[in-house]
Amino acid sequence: MEIQTALRSGEQPERTFTRDARSSAQLFQCYALRPAADRFTSMPVDFSSFIENEANGNTFLLFAPSGFSPSEGLLNAAFSHCDARPELSCLLVSTDSQALRAGLQPSLALFSQFAEQRLWAKVGAVIMRAELAVTAAPFEQMQEIIWAGLIPTQSVWVLEAQAKNPVSPPEAPLSYQQFMAHYEKLTRLTQLLPERKSYRQSYLRSNLQQLFHQEVKTQSALSPRLRDAIRYYAEFLPAKTVRERLLLKNPDIYFTLLKYKKRSS
């Protein structure tokens, strides 16, 4: 079965950087942050070249979508928190203070919140130690960069955006191929964590629902591959609600009910 073959935990091949793999990081702006007096200074860098030639365990990198400019206020605040908490390895810059509460947050709880509420687009930038980025690269979406900072850490600091041009891109549709690739990556990143089951369940619960509701909107019937995925992962997902139980145990019936409701509204 495709799902079982692709996602066996603990059988990930050794990672090596290739030119194609590293180039995906160039979809995002990357800045090296260097301490200077009581603040960070930022310098645009090519991520792949930087990690090969300059990065060390104490270097911080800032990743942001195109159009984000780190302000002096943001650099000052980031330095202040990193200087006061030497154990801090990641800071997330929130573009929506109502959705993401500022301050120190437990990483697993924040990951679960991101997954459940699909808040990935509410992060305008990620600041992390270079070693975290090296371990999790390559990156194709901002969500993967957020994972790189969240998953290996116990806690992260959430800052409110202080940028010249805050960027909060709209949520993009999720493809089945992205779902599979991201889950494989999440499996690799969490395979040594005691909390790996919680991380994976949060991801599966959110993304299976997203794929399902996308098909309700665009398809006349549930696709066989999504049906197979739901049935396979249902074994690992305890349902939290009646609707979720119906989706996991009887996806075709639930699909028909939602299509009927859609036509009737």
N, C-alpha and C positions, 0 to 999 in steps of 0.2 A: 504493500500500500504506500502511495506517495508520501503521505503525512508521516507514517511510522519510519520510513527510510530516511527522510530529510531531517527529522528532528530528534534523533536519538541523543539523549543527554550524555555528555561526557565523552563523545566520540568526535570532537571537533578537531580538524587538522591544525597543525602548527601554523601560526600566522606569520607571513612574511609580507613586507611592503613591496609592491610593484609600482611601476610608473602609473598604470591605470588606476590602481586602488588609491594611491596617494592623491591623485588629481581631483578626486571627489571633494576633498577638503577645501579646494579652491572655489567651490560654490559659495563659500562664506568668507567674510573678511576675518582676518586673524591679526591680532595685535600682541606683541610682546610687551609685558608690563615690567618696568624696572623701577625699583625703589629710589627715590631722590628726596632727601630731607623727610618731609612728613606727607608725602604723596607718591603715587605711581606716575611715571611718565609712560606714554604709549607710543609704540612704533609699529607701523604695518610691516608684517613679515609674510613670506611664503611659508606656509605651515610645513610642507614636506622638507624643504631645505633646512628650516629652523630646527626641526626635531633631530635631523641627522648631524648638524654641526654645532648647535649652540645650546640646546635645551639641557637643563639639569633639574634635579628634584625640587629646587627652590624657586624655579622660574614659574611665573604665572602667565597664562595666555588668556586673551579675551576673544571670544568668537561672537560674531553678530551677523545677521543678514545684511545684504547690501543696503546702504543708506543709513546705517546706524553710525553715529559719531560719538565716541565716549567724551563726555563733558569733564571739565575740571572738577566739578562737584562729585561726579561719579568716581573719578580716580582717587579723589581725596577720601571719600567714604570707604571705598574698597581697601585702600591702604590702611586706614584706621582700624577696620575690623580684622584684617589679616595680621596687623602688628599686635593687636590686643589679644588675639587668639592664634598662637602659632600652630595649633593643631588644625585650623580651618584650611580646607583644601578646595572648596568650591563656593562660589557666590552666584546666585541667579538674579538677574535684573528684571523685575516685573514691570510690564507696561499697563497693568490693571491692578491698582491697589485694593479694589473691592474683591477681586477674584483670588488674589494671592496676598496673604498677610505678611507684612514685612517682619524681619527678625529671624532668629535662629529656629530652624525647623528640622524635625527628624526626617531623615532621607526617605525611609520606607513609607511613612505616612504621607509625605509630600508626593512621592511617586504614585501612590494609590489615588490621591486627590487629582493629580494630573490625568491619570488614566480614566477615572470615573467621570470627571467633568470635562475631559478633553481640553485641557488648558495649555497644551504645548505652545500654542500660538501666542499666549500671554507673556512669554519670556522674550524679552528684547535682546538679551545678551547673556552669555555664560562666561564666568571667570573661573579658571581652574588651574591647578598645578599642571605643568606640562606633562608629567609622567602619567596622569590620568588620561589625557588626550591621546598620548602615544599608545597606551594599552587598548583603547577603544576604537581607534581609527581603523578604517576610513569612515567618513561621514557623508551621508547623502541628504539628510534632513536635519533641521534644528533639533528635532526630537531626539535624535541619536546623540547629539552633543550634550543635551540635558542629561541623558542616561549616563554618559561618561562621567559626569560630575556627581550624580545622585547615587548610583548603584554601589560604588566602592567605598562610600563614606557613611558615617553614622548620622551626620547632620550637615546642613548647608545653611548659608545666610541668604535671606531674600532681601534685596534692595529695591527701593522704588526707582523707576527710571529717572535718570538725570542725564538726558541726551539732547543733543542739538536737533536730532531728527528721530524721535522714537518710532520704532517700526513694529507693527503687530499685524503680520500677514494673515489673511483669512485661512480657515481650516481647509486643507485640500482633501478631495475624495481619497479614500483608501482603496487600493487595488488588492486583489487576492495575492498577487506576487509580492507586493510590499508586506502584506500581513505575514506571509511565510518567511520572507527574508529577515524581517525585523524580529520575529519570534526566534529564529535560529540564532540571531545575534544576541538577543536577550538571554537565551539559554547558555551561550558561551560566557557572557559577562557575569552571570549569576551562579555558574556551576559550582563554585567553591563557597558560596555564601550559605549560612544556616537559614537565612530568610528567603532562599531562592523560590520556594513554593509560593510564598505570598506575592513576590514580584511577578511571577509567571501567571498566577491566577488573576491578578489585577489587569495585566495586559490582555489576557485571553477574554476576560469578561467584557471589557470595554470594546475591543476590536472586533470580536465576533458580532456583537450587537451593532456596531457601526456598519459592518459589511452587510448584515442582514437587513437593516433599515434602508441601506442604499439600494438593495435589490428590490425591496418592496416599492420603492419610488420609481425604479427604472425597468424592472423585469416583470413578465407576466407569470413566471413560475420560478421557484427557488432553483438555483443552479445546482447540478449534482455535486460539484466539488465543494461548494459551501455546505451543502447538506452533509457530506461525508466529514468535513472538518468539524462541524457542530457535534455530530454524533460521536466522533472520536474524542474530542476534548471535553465532552459532557461528563466523561468518567472522572475527570480531575477537577470539575467545577461544581461545588455545592451551590445549588440555586438559593438566592437571597430573597426572591419575591415569587409570587404566583406566575407573573408574566415571564420571568426568567426561567422558571421551571418548564413552562410551556414551550419556550423557545428551545431549550436544551433537550427536552424529551420528545417533543412533537413539533419540530420546526415547520413541516409542511402545513399542518393544521393552523399553527400560529400565523404563518405567511398568508394563508387564505383568509383568515379572520381580519388581518390588518388590511389586505387588499379590499375586502368588502367594506370595511369601515372607511377606507379612503374614497371609494366610489360613492358611498352614501353621504359623505360630508360635503 
